[in-house]
Amino acid sequence: MLEIHDLRLDIAGSTILRGVSLTVGAGQLVCLLGRNGAGKTTTLNAVMGHRRPASGTIRFGGRDLTALPPHHIACLGIGYSPEESEVFADLTVAENIALPTWTRPQGRPAAERIEHAYAIFPKLRQYMARGGAQLSGGERKMVSIARALALDPALLLLDEPFEGLSPLVIPEIAHGIGAIRADGRAVLIAESNLHHIPDHADMVHVIERGEIVFSGPPEALHRSPAVMAIVAAA
């Protein structure tokens, strides 16, 4: 579904990504693991068209994304929940979640897509009339993911979905991500904490200083002391 090949990207004269290659198959959950500044967010931003690579290719369903603007990429079926979990403060929770159905009207009916988002995070039903500025960090994260899900994407990009959250909220977010994956959608998670990698992840790619230094199933991580030293320091 998603194919990133030999991606190289510079920011302000500094090389951030150095030949990054990874794939996400239909229905797969893949994690991009690395410490802060390793290139995880830059990789996701390149997929979404927020950063232009110097070279390499990004394909989604066989289509080249590297020259497309972000709104075209979203309309192709890629949802994105950024690390900051930004929601529109002047809109209610209900309006935040409904927004993607206005910007991508094609596909399943809007009501069905919105209902599915609430089914993933049922707690949000009680906050539907609450403004975005009145939400806790965990609630903003749920709204951010639910909003991306209301786009009805085939692929969902999640940047640090557990960062800064209360330990009481993390299982709720993890359960929601598992339900999204069980629904048949592909998920690519950027994560800095080894312990936040879902047990049901299909593949883990470890990125260090802009390069992929490990690719394999989660259980194989523990068989590589050198890679474990990198992720333990994240």
Stockholm file with secondary structure:
# STOCKHOLM 1.0

chainA/1-234         MLEIHDLRLDIAGSTILRGVSLTVGAGQLVCLLGRNGAGKTTTLNAVMGHRRPASGTIRFGGRDLTALPPHHIACLGIGYSPEESEVFADLTVAENIALPTWTRPQGRPAAERIEHAYAIFPKLRQYMARGGAQLSGGERKMVSIARALALDPALLLLDEPFEGLSPLVIPEIAHGIGAIRADGRAVLIAESNLHHIPDHADMVHVIERGEIVFSGPPEALHRSPAVMAIVAAA
#=GR chainA/1-234 SS CEEEEEEEEEETTEEEEEEEEEEECTTCEEEEECCTTSSHHHHHHHHTTSSCCSEEEEEETTEECTTSCHHHHHHTTEEEECTTCCCCTTSBHHHHHHHHHHHCCSSSCHHHHHHHHHHHSGGGGGGTTSBGGGCCHHHHHHHHHHHHHHTCCSEEEEESTTTTCCTTTHHHHHHHHHHHHHTTCEEEEEESCGGGSCTTCSEEEEEETTEEEEEECHHHHTTCHHHHHHHHTC
#=GC SS_cons         CEEEEEEEEEETTEEEEEEEEEEECTTCEEEEECCTTSSHHHHHHHHTTSSCCSEEEEEETTEECTTSCHHHHHHTTEEEECTTCCCCTTSBHHHHHHHHHHHCCSSSCHHHHHHHHHHHSGGGGGGTTSBGGGCCHHHHHHHHHHHHHHTCCSEEEEESTTTTCCTTTHHHHHHHHHHHHHTTCEEEEEESCGGGSCTTCSEEEEEETTEEEEEECHHHHTTCHHHHHHHHTC
//
